[in-house]
Amino acid sequence: MSAYDYDLFVIGGGSGGVRAARVAASLGKKVAIAEEYRFGGTCVIRGCVPKKLFVYASQFAEAFEDAQGYGWTVGETRFDWPKLIAAKDAEIERLEGIYQSNVNKAGAEIFADRAVLEGPHEIRLIEDGRRVTADKIIIATGGRPNRHPAMPGAEHCITSEEAFHLKELPKRIAVLGGGYIAVEFANIFHGLGVDTTLVYRGKEILQGFDDDLRHELHQAMDKKGLRVHCCDTFERVDMRGDGTLAATAKSGEVFVVDQVMLAIGRTANTENLGCEAAGVALDARGAIKVDDYSRTSAENIYAIGDVTHRVQLTPVAIHEAMCLIETIYHDRPTKPDYDTIATAVFSQPELGVVGLTECVAAERFDEIEIYRAAFRPMKNTLSGRDGRMLMKLVVDAKSRRVLGAHVLGHDAGELAQILAVTVKAGLTKDAFDATMAVHPTAAEELVTMYTPSYRVKGGERV
């Protein structure tokens, strides 16, 4: 008989925590999982899923315009923000129910409570007051948006979390930040008819993505009337007498808006979690330190997902959970594989990317070839829309292996998932060239770029 109440206790009911709990319970382990708010975590409740629903909603304005070029007569249109919020809430509730149901079916015990560590093997349930013990513990408490407490007036601002619950759609909004969350929400609000300004301290939005795509997306946003101010930031936000906000930028410009949204990074949820009592070390930013196998400084305690600040993506948290189960319960120590992770930015137009950017590849390889195609997709011909697509392959000149694939345009996220298989498999450019094109599609450009646009050798174009 075990000396502990549970074989495994999971703190946090997000995608990673739920996957770990479900799989461990299906192996016959006695498992408990505690979630203080709602099952589904950032992704389902206040991240990827509701955001994508908002993206879909924001695309209809252009779709109505484009339809006329194809012979459709579109009558008067009107957008109902409360109706979107209600529909979104109903879908999130449905998904949350599925998460809980799956945990129950697997045989894990659920605690709708905040759990904190009291020691290496002891957990206290705050509301219940009970103390329980576990042989192994997984921390999967996720993260939350930074709120910029040092900036005067930060209390008047919203983050992505509050954006999902606004009682009314603002007429004007200023978004501070240049990462994918800032860019996505700026495009969402603009698509819904909000006068939108994006302010970012860097020289160009989406740091870390390929420079060509960053620049092209910036230009596309400008053409749509979404104002992007780089090399600037907000120094203060003041509430005005009429209820509007005045955001004063470092440049001296003042933006008078109805809402200011902060999208300036995320923080791990480790405060008052009891990490010190359990011997779990944190890094300088408050994230949990882990080794290659997700083990913390406490031998029996593990951490996965955003709370570790490794790669903050839902599929990555799920992958880390599966690797952890292999390590703990199948005696097959497995390291999470972070190589060639595909990702998408659901801006308008979208970005879909996998592998190395041109800049990074040029630093790592003696010579690379760049295949680049920029074109107006067929869908935009009759509609009269001037939006363009950009596709780019980064290839090692010596081995011919495709190191990176980058797409800007309609359904780029969908393309990135398929491209991820090819890049992960280490396919060469010759394999792309030998693949028959599907015509007429935008994606056929990926297999018909036979001649390099240019080469990069020793960091210089040749």
Summary of the structure (lengths in Angstrom):
residues: 462
radius of gyration: 24.0
end to end distance: 69.6
largest distance: 73.2
contacts: 1580
relative contact order: 0.12
helix: 34%
strand: 25%
